[in-house]
Amino acid sequence: MNILIQISYTSNDNKVMHQGSFPLKRKTKEEVAFEFWSWIKKEHPYECEIEKVIVDGEDITEKVKELAKAPLD
């Protein structure tokens, strides 16, 4: 099953939006959105700040922000 993820963020005082369709592959939609967000941050030379995360029409911004704050195992 694929999900559509839209991430809006600011980078270097610019508002940007990336979106894509991703398979769940035994992960939650929050985990897949966080992986997409991590990839976006790695691709930018400037600091990025997340504004909104929409997955299949549902706002999961706070859940993704919580994953970003969680320590890595």
N, CA, C and O atoms as a MOPAC input file, in Angstrom:
PM7 MOZYME 1SCF
protein

 N      0.83800 1    -1.18100 1     0.00000 1
 C      0.00000 1     0.00000 1     0.00000 1
 C      0.88400 1     1.24600 1     0.00000 1
 O      1.83800 1     1.33200 1     0.77300 1
 N      0.57300 1     2.19600 1    -0.85100 1
 C      1.31400 1     3.44600 1    -0.92200 1
 C      0.54900 1     4.56600 1    -0.22600 1
 O     -0.68100 1     4.56600 1    -0.18400 1
 N      1.30100 1     5.51800 1     0.31800 1
 C      0.71200 1     6.70700 1     0.93700 1
 C      1.29300 1     7.93200 1     0.25100 1
 O      2.42700 1     7.90300 1    -0.22700 1
 N      0.51500 1     9.01400 1     0.20100 1
 C      0.97900 1    10.27900 1    -0.36400 1
 C      1.38900 1    11.20200 1     0.77300 1
 O      0.58800 1    11.50100 1     1.65800 1
 N      2.64300 1    11.65300 1     0.74800 1
 C      3.17100 1    12.52000 1     1.79900 1
 C      3.47800 1    13.88500 1     1.19900 1
 O      4.11600 1    13.98400 1     0.15100 1
 N      3.01600 1    14.94000 1     1.87400 1
 C      3.33600 1    16.32500 1     1.51500 1
 C      3.98400 1    16.97000 1     2.72800 1
 O      3.39700 1    17.01100 1     3.80900 1
 N      5.20800 1    17.47700 1     2.54200 1
 C      5.90800 1    18.13900 1     3.64100 1
 C      6.19200 1    19.57600 1     3.24100 1
 O      6.84800 1    19.83600 1     2.23200 1
 N      5.68500 1    20.51800 1     4.05500 1
 C      5.95900 1    21.94100 1     3.86200 1
 C      6.96500 1    22.35600 1     4.91900 1
 O      6.84300 1    21.98400 1     6.08600 1
 N      7.96700 1    23.13600 1     4.50100 1
 C      9.01600 1    23.54700 1     5.42700 1
 C      9.63600 1    24.85200 1     4.95700 1
 O      9.41000 1    25.29700 1     3.83200 1
 N     10.43100 1    25.46200 1     5.84900 1
 C     11.17700 1    26.65800 1     5.47700 1
 C     12.66200 1    26.32300 1     5.48300 1
 O     13.15300 1    25.57300 1     6.32700 1
 N     13.35400 1    26.90400 1     4.51600 1
 C     14.79700 1    26.72000 1     4.39900 1
 C     15.37900 1    28.01500 1     3.85700 1
 O     15.01000 1    28.46600 1     2.77200 1
 N     16.29000 1    28.60800 1     4.61700 1
 C     16.93700 1    29.84200 1     4.19000 1
 C     15.89300 1    30.91900 1     3.86400 1
 O     15.99200 1    31.60000 1     2.84300 1
 N     14.89600 1    31.06500 1     4.74200 1
 C     13.80400 1    32.04300 1     4.61600 1
 C     12.92400 1    31.83200 1     3.39200 1
 O     12.25100 1    32.76700 1     2.95700 1
 N     12.91200 1    30.63800 1     2.83000 1
 C     12.03800 1    30.29400 1     1.70800 1
 C     11.07300 1    29.19400 1     2.13400 1
 O     11.45300 1    28.26000 1     2.84000 1
 N      9.82400 1    29.31500 1     1.70000 1
 C      8.84500 1    28.25500 1     1.96700 1
 C      8.89600 1    27.26700 1     0.81000 1
 O      8.85500 1    27.65000 1    -0.36000 1
 N      8.98800 1    25.97400 1     1.16600 1
 C      9.15200 1    24.91900 1     0.17500 1
 C      8.18800 1    23.78600 1     0.51000 1
 O      7.84100 1    23.57600 1     1.67200 1
 N      7.75400 1    23.04700 1    -0.53600 1
 C      6.90100 1    21.88700 1    -0.32000 1
 C      7.41600 1    20.75300 1    -1.19800 1
 O      7.63800 1    20.93200 1    -2.39500 1
 N      7.60300 1    19.58600 1    -0.58800 1
 C      7.96600 1    18.36300 1    -1.31000 1
 C      6.84300 1    17.35900 1    -1.09500 1
 O      6.22200 1    17.32200 1    -0.03300 1
 N      6.59300 1    16.55400 1    -2.10500 1
 C      5.60900 1    15.49800 1    -1.94400 1
 C      6.03700 1    14.26900 1    -2.72300 1
 O      6.83000 1    14.35100 1    -3.66100 1
 N      5.50200 1    13.13600 1    -2.31900 1
 C      5.80700 1    11.89500 1    -3.00700 1
 C      4.92500 1    10.77500 1    -2.51500 1
 O      4.27500 1    10.88100 1    -1.47400 1
 N      4.91100 1     9.69600 1    -3.28000 1
 C      4.15800 1     8.50200 1    -2.92600 1
 C      5.15000 1     7.44300 1    -2.46200 1
 O      6.14400 1     7.17400 1    -3.13700 1
 N      4.87200 1     6.84300 1    -1.30200 1
 C      5.80800 1     5.90900 1    -0.68300 1
 C      5.08600 1     4.65100 1    -0.21500 1
 O      3.94500 1     4.72500 1     0.24100 1
 N      5.74500 1     3.48900 1    -0.32400 1
 C      5.16300 1     2.25800 1     0.22800 1
 C      5.36900 1     2.21500 1     1.74100 1
 O      6.37100 1     2.72000 1     2.24900 1
 N      4.42600 1     1.61600 1     2.45400 1
 C      4.55500 1     1.51300 1     3.90900 1
 C      5.59400 1     0.47200 1     4.32000 1
 O      6.35700 1     0.72200 1     5.25300 1
 N      5.65000 1    -0.67200 1     3.66800 1
 C      6.63100 1    -1.71900 1     3.96800 1
 C      6.77200 1    -1.98900 1     5.46700 1
 O      7.86100 1    -1.86700 1     6.02600 1
 N      5.67500 1    -2.35100 1     6.10500 1
 C      5.65600 1    -2.70800 1     7.53400 1
 C      6.07600 1    -1.57200 1     8.46100 1
 O      6.56000 1    -1.82300 1     9.56400 1
 N      5.90000 1    -0.34300 1     8.03200 1
 C      6.19600 1     0.82100 1     8.86700 1
 C      4.92000 1     1.63100 1     9.01900 1
 O      3.98100 1     1.48500 1     8.23600 1
 N      4.89400 1     2.48600 1    10.03500 1
 C      3.74800 1     3.37900 1    10.19700 1
 C      3.91100 1     4.55600 1     9.24500 1
 O      5.00600 1     4.82500 1     8.75200 1
 N      2.81300 1     5.24800 1     8.99500 1
 C      2.88700 1     6.41300 1     8.11500 1
 C      3.76900 1     7.50200 1     8.72200 1
 O      4.40300 1     8.26100 1     7.99000 1
 N      3.81400 1     7.58400 1    10.04900 1
 C      4.67700 1     8.56000 1    10.70400 1
 C      6.15100 1     8.23900 1    10.46300 1
 O      6.95400 1     9.13900 1    10.21500 1
 N      6.50200 1     6.96300 1    10.53600 1
 C      7.89700 1     6.55400 1    10.30800 1
 C      8.32400 1     6.83500 1     8.87300 1
 O      9.44000 1     7.30000 1     8.64100 1
 N      7.45200 1     6.56100 1     7.91000 1
 C      7.78200 1     6.80900 1     6.50900 1
 C      7.91900 1     8.31300 1     6.27000 1
 O      8.83600 1     8.74600 1     5.57400 1
 N      7.01400 1     9.11000 1     6.84200 1
 C      7.09200 1    10.56600 1     6.69700 1
 C      8.37000 1    11.09500 1     7.33500 1
 O      9.00500 1    11.99500 1     6.78500 1
 N      8.75800 1    10.55000 1     8.49300 1
 C      9.99600 1    10.98300 1     9.14500 1
 C     11.22000 1    10.63800 1     8.29000 1
 O     12.15400 1    11.43500 1     8.20700 1
 N     11.22700 1     9.47100 1     7.66000 1
 C     12.33300 1     9.10100 1     6.77500 1
 C     12.42000 1    10.05800 1     5.58700 1
 O     13.51300 1    10.45400 1     5.18400 1
 N     11.26900 1    10.42800 1     5.02900 1
 C     11.23200 1    11.39200 1     3.92200 1
 C     11.77400 1    12.74200 1     4.40200 1
 O     12.56300 1    13.37700 1     3.70100 1
 N     11.35700 1    13.17700 1     5.58200 1
 C     11.83200 1    14.44200 1     6.15300 1
 C     13.35100 1    14.39700 1     6.37700 1
 O     14.05100 1    15.36800 1     6.08700 1
 N     13.84700 1    13.29100 1     6.88200 1
 C     15.29700 1    13.14000 1     7.10500 1
 C     16.05400 1    13.24400 1     5.78300 1
 O     17.11400 1    13.86600 1     5.72000 1
 N     15.51200 1    12.63700 1     4.73300 1
 C     16.14500 1    12.71100 1     3.42100 1
 C     16.15700 1    14.15700 1     2.91200 1
 O     17.16400 1    14.61300 1     2.37200 1
 N     15.05200 1    14.87100 1     3.08200 1
 C     14.97300 1    16.27300 1     2.64300 1
 C     16.04700 1    17.09700 1     3.35100 1
 O     16.75800 1    17.87400 1     2.71400 1
 N     16.16300 1    16.92600 1     4.67600 1
 C     17.14700 1    17.69900 1     5.43300 1
 C     18.57100 1    17.41500 1     4.97300 1
 O     19.39900 1    18.32500 1     4.93000 1
 N     18.86900 1    16.15800 1     4.62700 1
 C     20.21900 1    15.81000 1     4.16500 1
 C     20.52900 1    16.44700 1     2.81200 1
 O     21.69100 1    16.72900 1     2.51900 1
 N     19.52900 1    16.67500 1     1.99700 1
 C     19.71900 1    17.21500 1     0.65500 1
 C     19.93400 1    18.73300 1     0.64900 1
 O     20.36200 1    19.29200 1    -0.36100 1
 N     19.64200 1    19.39600 1     1.76500 1
 C     19.75700 1    20.85500 1     1.82300 1
 C     21.03100 1    21.29800 1     2.53500 1
 O     21.38600 1    20.75700 1     3.58200 1
 N     21.71300 1    22.28400 1     1.96100 1
 C     22.90700 1    22.80600 1     2.63000 1
 C     22.55900 1    23.72700 1     3.80700 1
 O     23.41300 1    24.00600 1     4.64800 1
 N     21.30900 1    24.19600 1     3.86400 1
 C     20.87600 1    25.10400 1     4.92100 1
 C     19.97000 1    24.37600 1     5.90900 1
 O     19.44000 1    23.30400 1     5.62000 1
 N     19.80900 1    24.97900 1     7.06600 1
 C     18.92100 1    24.44200 1     8.09200 1
 C     17.48300 1    24.46200 1     7.58000 1
 O     17.06800 1    25.42300 1     6.93200 1
 N     16.73100 1    23.41600 1     7.86600 1
 C     15.32700 1    23.30700 1     7.45900 1
 C     14.45100 1    23.20100 1     8.69600 1
 O     14.80400 1    22.52600 1     9.66300 1
 N     13.30500 1    23.87400 1     8.66000 1
 C     12.35200 1    23.79400 1     9.76600 1
 C     11.01200 1    23.32600 1     9.22400 1
 O     10.45000 1    23.93300 1     8.31200 1
 N     10.51400 1    22.25600 1     9.78500 1
 C      9.27200 1    21.65000 1     9.32300 1
 C      8.08900 1    22.54700 1     9.67900 1
 O      8.02200 1    23.09100 1    10.78200 1
 N      7.16600 1    22.69600 1     8.74400 1
 C      5.96600 1    23.49500 1     8.97000 1
 C      4.72400 1    22.60300 1     9.07400 1
 O      3.94400 1    22.72600 1    10.01800 1
 N      4.54800 1    21.70300 1     8.09400 1
 C      3.35100 1    20.86500 1     8.06700 1
 C      3.65000 1    19.56500 1     7.34200 1
 O      4.36000 1    19.54700 1     6.33700 1
 N      3.09700 1    18.47600 1     7.86700 1
 C      3.21100 1    17.15600 1     7.23800 1
 C      1.80300 1    16.60700 1     7.05300 1
 O      1.06100 1    16.42100 1     8.01800 1
 N      1.44700 1    16.35200 1     5.79600 1
 C      0.12900 1    15.81500 1     5.46000 1
 C      0.32800 1    14.44700 1     4.81200 1
 O      1.07800 1    14.31000 1     3.84600 1
 N     -0.35100 1    13.43800 1     5.35500 1
 C     -0.30200 1    12.09100 1     4.77700 1
 C     -1.73000 1    11.68900 1     4.43000 1
 O     -2.58800 1    11.56900 1     5.30500 1
 N     -1.96500 1    11.48600 1     3.15400 1
 C     -3.30000 1    11.11900 1     2.66300 1
 C     -4.39200 1    12.00900 1     3.26300 1
 O     -5.44000 1    11.51600 1     3.68100 1
 N     -4.14300 1    13.31400 1     3.30400 1
 C     -5.12700 1    14.27700 1     3.79300 1
 C     -5.15500 1    14.48200 1     5.29400 1
 O     -5.90800 1    15.32600 1     5.77900 1
 N     -4.35500 1    13.73400 1     6.04800 1
 C     -4.33300 1    13.84200 1     7.51300 1
 C     -3.07100 1    14.58200 1     7.96500 1
 O     -1.96500 1    14.26300 1     7.53000 1
 N     -3.25300 1    15.57400 1     8.84300 1
 C     -2.12200 1    16.34000 1     9.37500 1
 C     -1.45500 1    15.53700 1    10.49700 1
 O     -2.06100 1    15.29600 1    11.54100 1
 N     -0.20100 1    15.12500 1    10.27100 1
 C      0.53600 1    14.36500 1    11.29400 1
 C      1.81100 1    15.11100 1    11.69400 1
 O      2.79300 1    14.49400 1    12.10700 1
 N      1.79000 1    16.42100 1    11.56900 1
 C      2.97000 1    17.23900 1    11.83700 1
 C      3.55400 1    16.98200 1    13.22100 1
 O      4.75600 1    16.75600 1    13.35500 1
 N      2.71500 1    17.01300 1    14.24400 1
 C      3.21000 1    16.84800 1    15.61800 1
 C      3.83100 1    15.47200 1    15.83800 1
 O      4.82800 1    15.35100 1    16.55000 1
 N      3.25900 1    14.44500 1    15.24200 1
 C      3.80500 1    13.09300 1    15.39700 1
 C      5.19100 1    12.98500 1    14.77100 1
 O      6.07700 1    12.33600 1    15.32600 1
 N      5.37900 1    13.61900 1    13.62000 1
 C      6.69100 1    13.58600 1    12.95500 1
 C      7.69500 1    14.41100 1    13.75500 1
 O      8.85500 1    14.01900 1    13.87700 1
 N      7.26600 1    15.54500 1    14.29700 1
 C      8.16100 1    16.36300 1    15.13100 1
 C      8.60400 1    15.58200 1    16.37500 1
 O      9.75400 1    15.69300 1    16.79800 1
 N      7.70700 1    14.80500 1    16.95000 1
 C      8.07000 1    13.97100 1    18.11000 1
 C      9.10400 1    12.94000 1    17.74300 1
 O     10.03400 1    12.69600 1    18.51100 1
 N      8.96000 1    12.32200 1    16.56500 1
 C      9.96300 1    11.34500 1    16.11300 1
 C     11.31100 1    12.03000 1    15.89400 1
 O     12.35300 1    11.43500 1    16.16800 1
 N     11.30400 1    13.25600 1    15.41200 1
 C     12.54700 1    13.98800 1    15.17000 1
 C     13.27700 1    14.29900 1    16.48100 1
 O     14.50600 1    14.35600 1    16.51700 1
 N     12.50500 1    14.50000 1    17.56000 1
 C     13.10800 1    14.80600 1    18.85900 1
 C     13.57000 1    13.56500 1    19.61300 1
 O     14.40600 1    13.65800 1    20.51100 1
 N     13.02900 1    12.40800 1    19.25200 1
 C     13.34200 1    11.17400 1    19.98000 1
 C     14.79300 1    10.76400 1    19.75700 1
 O     15.31600 1    10.90300 1    18.65100 1
 N     15.44300 1    10.25800 1    20.80100 1
 C     16.83500 1     9.78500 1    20.62600 1
 C     16.87800 1     8.54700 1    19.75600 1
 O     15.96700 1     7.72000 1    19.78300 1
 N     17.93700 1     8.43000 1    18.99200 1
 C     18.12600 1     7.24600 1    18.13800 1
 C     18.58900 1     6.07500 1    18.97700 1
 O     19.36200 1     6.26000 1    19.91600 1
 N     18.13700 1     4.88300 1    18.66300 1
 C     18.55500 1     3.67600 1    19.39600 1
 C     19.92400 1     3.23800 1    18.95400 1
 O     20.44600 1     2.24300 1    19.45600 1

